[in-house]
Amino acid sequence: MNCKDEKEAVQDMECLAALTFIPDIGPLTIKKLLSAFGSAKAVFEAPKERLAASGIGERKVKGILGFSGWKDVRRMLDRARDFGMKVLTSGSAEYPEPLKNISDCPPILYMKGDILEEDKYALGIVGTRTPTHYGRIHAENMADGLAKKGFTIVSGLARGIDSAAHKGALKAGGRSIGIMGSGLDVPYPPENQVLMQKLASSGAVLSEFPPGTGPNKENFPRRNRIISGLSLGVLVVEAGKGSGSLITANYALDQGKEVFAIPGNISSAVSSGTNELIKSGAKVVTGIDDIIEELAPVLKGFLNISPTANVSGREPAGQAGLKAALASEERRVVDALGPEPVHIDELARQLGMGASHIMGVLLQLELKGIVKQVAGKKFFIC
């Protein structure tokens, strides 16, 4: 990129950020304006007549023509960079591809961490901020098991079920993405600051809200569409009637995604919304196999199963998980193992590798949750 192109890119970024500062102008209006004018910079350069002809309404036209907060915009973008955030637009290489497919995708995302190609195989896990022990344990265990299969776990970094889901994925050594309802420099809840840092170092933390934005209650329903938008489906674990988790489930349905629910105690208030979801047609989940089976058609090539295979018909769990993402040596070792323990010396002879070298490969596979070791240096697919 030459200096002129770089200068124009910075100007357009500032103009796009400025549009998000104008009251009543949201993602759908910005999408409409970019379609009509080609760039955010062109929107601000357009005469009143052309803006009015775009059909956005007189109030929004006045907001664009009268915008004077350019210093605030530049100060905000400088703050984002000072805090180590990446500022992404839909044209950025790192902007998550699945989000581009939702009608009201965020025009700008602020990110710490990285989005990887494998994150397109993601599952959202959401639920109440005040879970029972039952809900917390199942959220963490589901996230742990799915992360070991190679899924990226997406949630909202809130107290309760969200935190349990993120922690389960991290415990498994997997990837997790947190979606915040505040600026990335305003951790909320405050006690999750360390969790947020861990997600940023082994996954990503995202927000559509600029630095300095507090955890305003109206932000959280908005951020829920990002959780579902990034995910192949959404699993709801304990949600009462009126819970924000049900908003996420509704976004998932609107986006054509799968909705899953863990059944709860029929006399428990925190399970009333979850049980209603099941009555309305959400897939009942009692284990990760229920999710994998339902998503099998879109997982072909990622999980080594056919779209029509049932749970009992697919490969052993470890071979199913992360197989497409393994390095060539790891794949050879996985292919040579099965459910019965094999001694490392036998494995080394079979594959023509040195025992010390193959031990390193097996350690990596253990960390990924694909193989386990038993006494006597024997390994098997878990």
C-alpha positions in Angstrom: 0.0 0.0 0.0 1.5 3.4 -1.0 1.3 6.5 1.1 -1.7 7.9 -0.8 -3.6 4.6 -0.5 -2.7 4.4 3.2 -3.9 7.9 3.8 -7.2 7.2 2.1 -7.7 4.0 4.1 -7.2 6.0 7.3 -9.6 8.6 6.2 -12.2 6.1 5.3 -11.8 4.3 8.6 -12.3 7.6 10.4 -15.4 8.3 8.4 -16.8 4.8 9.1 -16.2 5.3 12.8 -17.8 8.7 12.6 -21.0 7.1 11.2 -21.2 4.9 14.3 -21.1 8.0 16.5 -24.2 9.6 14.9 -27.4 8.9 16.8 -30.0 6.8 15.0 -27.5 5.4 12.5 -26.9 1.7 13.1 -25.5 -1.2 11.2 -28.4 -1.5 8.7 -28.3 2.2 7.8 -24.5 2.1 7.4 -24.8 -0.9 5.2 -27.4 0.9 3.1 -25.2 4.0 2.8 -22.1 2.1 1.9 -24.0 0.3 -0.8 -25.3 3.6 -2.2 -22.1 5.6 -2.0 -19.3 3.0 -2.1 -17.3 4.2 0.9 -17.9 6.0 4.2 -15.7 8.9 3.0 -18.0 9.4 0.0 -21.0 9.5 2.4 -19.6 12.6 4.1 -18.7 14.2 0.8 -22.2 13.7 -0.7 -24.5 16.7 -1.1 -27.8 16.9 0.9 -29.8 16.0 -2.2 -28.0 12.7 -2.8 -28.2 11.8 0.9 -31.9 12.5 1.0 -32.3 10.4 -2.2 -30.8 7.4 -0.4 -33.9 7.0 1.7 -32.4 7.2 5.1 -34.7 9.9 6.5 -34.3 13.6 7.1 -33.0 13.2 10.7 -30.1 11.0 9.7 -29.3 13.2 6.8 -29.0 16.2 9.2 -26.9 14.1 11.5 -24.4 13.3 8.7 -24.2 16.9 7.4 -23.9 18.4 10.8 -21.4 16.0 12.3 -18.6 17.8 14.1 -17.0 15.1 16.3 -14.0 14.4 14.3 -11.6 15.0 17.2 -13.5 12.6 19.3 -13.3 10.0 16.5 -9.5 10.3 16.1 -9.1 10.3 19.9 -11.1 7.1 20.1 -9.1 5.4 17.4 -5.8 6.4 19.0 -7.1 5.0 22.3 -7.9 1.7 20.6 -4.4 1.4 19.2 -2.8 2.4 22.5 -4.7 -0.5 24.2 -3.4 -2.9 21.6 -6.7 -3.3 19.8 -7.1 -4.2 16.1 -9.8 -2.1 14.3 -11.5 -4.2 11.7 -14.0 -3.3 9.0 -15.8 -5.8 6.7 -13.0 -5.3 4.2 -10.2 -6.3 6.7 -8.6 -9.6 6.2 -9.2 -10.6 9.8 -12.9 -9.6 9.9 -14.7 -12.9 10.7 -16.2 -14.3 7.5 -19.4 -15.7 9.1 -20.4 -12.3 10.4 -20.5 -10.8 6.9 -23.5 -13.1 6.2 -25.8 -11.5 8.8 -27.9 -8.6 7.7 -26.9 -6.2 10.4 -23.2 -7.1 10.7 -21.1 -4.7 12.7 -19.5 -2.1 10.4 -16.5 -1.9 12.8 -15.1 -4.5 15.2 -12.5 -3.9 17.9 -10.4 -7.0 18.6 -7.7 -8.3 20.9 -6.3 -11.6 19.8 -6.7 -13.3 16.5 -9.4 -14.9 14.4 -8.3 -18.1 12.6 -9.7 -20.1 9.7 -10.6 -22.9 12.1 -12.9 -20.5 14.1 -15.6 -21.0 11.5 -16.3 -24.2 13.3 -17.7 -22.5 16.3 -20.5 -23.1 18.8 -22.1 -20.5 21.0 -22.8 -21.4 24.6 -24.9 -19.0 26.6 -27.1 -19.0 29.7 -28.1 -17.3 32.9 -25.7 -15.2 35.0 -27.0 -17.0 38.1 -26.7 -20.7 37.3 -27.2 -23.6 39.6 -24.3 -26.0 40.2 -26.0 -28.3 37.6 -25.9 -25.6 34.9 -22.4 -24.4 35.6 -20.9 -27.9 35.6 -22.7 -28.9 32.3 -21.7 -25.6 30.6 -18.1 -26.2 31.5 -18.1 -29.9 30.6 -19.9 -29.3 27.2 -17.4 -26.6 26.3 -14.5 -28.8 27.4 -15.7 -31.7 25.3 -16.5 -29.6 22.2 -13.2 -27.8 22.4 -11.4 -31.2 22.5 -13.2 -32.0 19.2 -11.8 -28.8 17.7 -14.8 -26.5 18.1 -14.2 -22.8 19.0 -16.5 -21.8 21.9 -18.1 -18.4 21.6 -19.9 -16.7 24.5 -20.5 -13.3 26.1 -17.9 -13.1 28.9 -20.7 -12.5 31.4 -21.0 -14.0 34.8 -22.4 -17.5 35.2 -22.8 -19.8 32.2 -20.8 -17.6 29.8 -17.8 -17.7 32.1 -18.1 -21.4 32.7 -18.2 -22.0 28.9 -15.0 -20.0 28.3 -13.2 -21.7 31.2 -14.2 -25.1 29.9 -12.7 -24.4 26.5 -9.5 -23.0 28.0 -9.2 -26.0 30.3 -9.3 -28.2 27.3 -6.6 -26.2 25.6 -9.0 -25.1 22.9 -10.0 -21.8 21.4 -12.6 -19.4 22.7 -14.0 -16.1 21.6 -15.6 -13.6 24.0 -18.1 -11.0 22.7 -18.3 -7.9 25.0 -21.1 -5.5 25.6 -18.7 -2.7 26.5 -15.4 -1.3 25.1 -12.5 -3.7 25.3 -10.8 -1.3 27.7 -13.8 -1.5 30.1 -13.8 -5.1 31.2 -17.2 -6.2 32.4 -17.8 -7.8 34.8 -14.5 -6.5 36.4 -13.7 -9.9 37.9 -13.4 -11.4 34.4 -10.5 -9.2 33.4 -8.0 -12.1 33.8 -10.4 -14.4 31.8 -10.6 -11.8 29.1 -6.8 -11.6 28.9 -6.6 -15.4 28.6 -9.1 -15.4 25.8 -7.1 -12.7 24.0 -3.9 -14.8 24.2 -5.4 -18.0 23.0 -8.4 -16.9 21.0 -10.0 -13.5 20.7 -12.1 -10.9 22.4 -14.4 -8.7 20.2 -16.7 -5.7 20.6 -18.5 -3.5 18.2 -18.5 -0.8 20.9 -15.7 1.7 20.8 -13.1 2.1 23.5 -14.5 3.9 26.6 -18.0 2.5 26.2 -19.4 1.3 29.5 -21.5 -1.8 30.0 -24.9 -0.1 29.2 -27.8 -2.5 29.5 -28.9 -1.8 25.9 -25.6 -3.0 24.5 -26.0 -6.6 25.6 -29.0 -7.6 23.4 -27.1 -6.1 20.5 -23.9 -8.1 21.1 -25.9 -11.3 21.2 -26.4 -11.3 17.4 -22.6 -11.4 17.1 -22.4 -14.5 19.3 -24.9 -16.4 17.1 -23.5 -14.9 13.9 -20.0 -16.3 14.6 -21.5 -19.8 15.5 -22.8 -22.8 13.6 -25.4 -23.1 16.4 -26.2 -21.9 19.9 -26.5 -24.1 23.0 -28.6 -22.6 25.8 -27.8 -23.8 29.3 -30.2 -22.6 32.0 -32.1 -19.5 31.0 -35.2 -18.1 32.7 -38.1 -16.5 30.9 -37.0 -13.2 29.5 -33.3 -14.1 29.7 -30.9 -12.5 27.2 -29.9 -16.0 26.3 -33.2 -16.4 24.6 -32.5 -13.3 22.6 -29.4 -15.0 21.3 -31.4 -18.1 20.5 -33.8 -16.0 18.5 -31.0 -14.3 16.6 -29.7 -17.8 15.8 -33.0 -18.8 14.4 -33.3 -15.6 12.3 -29.8 -16.3 11.0 -30.7 -19.9 10.0 -28.5 -21.4 12.8 -29.2 -24.4 14.9 -30.5 -24.0 18.5 -29.7 -26.5 21.2 -30.8 -26.7 24.8 -29.9 -28.7 27.9 -33.1 -29.7 29.7 -33.4 -28.5 33.3 -35.5 -29.1 36.4 -39.1 -28.3 35.6 -39.5 -26.6 39.0 -36.4 -24.4 38.5 -36.9 -20.8 37.4 -33.5 -20.7 35.7 -34.6 -23.6 33.5 -38.0 -22.3 32.5 -36.9 -20.5 29.4 -34.6 -23.4 28.4 -37.5 -25.9 28.7 -39.8 -23.6 26.7 -37.1 -23.6 23.9 -37.3 -27.4 23.9 -41.1 -27.3 23.7 -40.7 -24.9 20.7 -38.4 -27.3 18.8 -34.9 -26.7 20.1 -32.7 -29.8 19.9 -32.4 -31.5 23.3 -28.8 -32.0 24.3 -27.6 -34.5 26.9 -24.1 -34.8 25.5 -21.8 -33.4 22.8 -22.7 -36.2 20.4 -26.2 -34.7 20.1 -24.7 -31.5 18.8 -22.2 -33.2 16.5 -24.9 -35.4 15.0 -27.1 -32.4 14.2 -24.3 -30.4 12.7 -22.8 -33.3 10.7 -23.8 -31.9 7.3 -21.8 -28.8 7.8 -18.9 -30.5 9.5 -18.0 -32.8 6.7 -14.3 -32.3 6.1 -13.7 -31.0 9.6 -15.0 -34.0 11.6 -14.3 -37.2 9.7 -17.9 -38.3 9.4 -20.4 -38.4 6.6 -23.5 -36.1 6.7 -25.7 -39.1 7.3 -23.6 -41.0 9.9 -25.1 -41.4 13.3 -23.1 -41.0 16.5 -22.2 -44.7 16.8 -21.2 -44.8 13.1 -18.4 -42.3 13.2 -14.7 -42.7 14.0 -13.5 -42.8 17.7 -13.8 -39.5 19.4 -10.1 -38.4 19.1 -10.0 -39.1 15.4 -13.1 -37.1 14.9 -11.8 -34.1 16.7 -9.5 -31.6 15.0 -8.3 -34.1 12.5 -8.4 -31.7 9.6 -6.3 -29.2 11.5 -3.5 -31.6 12.6 0.0 -31.3 11.4 1.1 -34.2 9.0 3.0 -36.1 11.7 0.2 -35.7 14.2 -2.2 -37.1 11.7 0.0 -40.1 11.0 0.1 -40.9 14.7 -3.6 -40.4 15.1 -4.3 -42.7 12.2 -2.0 -45.4 13.7 -3.8 -45.3 17.1 -7.1 -46.7 18.1 -9.2 -47.3 21.3 -6.7 -50.0 22.5 -3.5 -48.8 24.2 -0.3 -49.2 22.0 3.2 -49.1 23.5 5.3 -46.2 22.2 8.1 -48.5 21.0 5.5 -50.4 18.8 4.2 -47.1 17.5 7.7 -45.9 16.7 8.5 -49.1 14.8 5.2 -48.9 12.9 5.7 -45.3 11.8 9.5 -45.4 11.5 10.1 -42.6 14.0 12.4 -42.3 16.9 10.8 -42.9 20.3 11.9 -39.5 21.7 10.5 -37.7 18.6 7.2 -39.5 18.7 6.9 -38.8 22.4 6.9 -35.1 21.5 4.2 -35.6 19.0 2.1 -37.6 21.4 2.5 -34.9 24.0 1.0 -32.3 21.6 -1.9 -34.7 20.9 -2.4 -35.1 24.6 -2.6 -31.4 25.1 -5.2 -31.2 22.4 -7.2 -33.9 24.1 -7.0 -36.4 21.3 -4.9 -39.1 22.9 -4.3 -40.3 26.4 -1.5 -42.2 28.1 -1.8 -45.1 30.4 0.8 -46.9 32.6 3.7 -48.4 30.7 4.0 -45.7 28.0 1.0 -46.9 26.2 -1.3 -44.5 24.3 -4.8 -44.6 22.8 -7.4 -42.4 21.2 -9.6 -40.9 23.8 
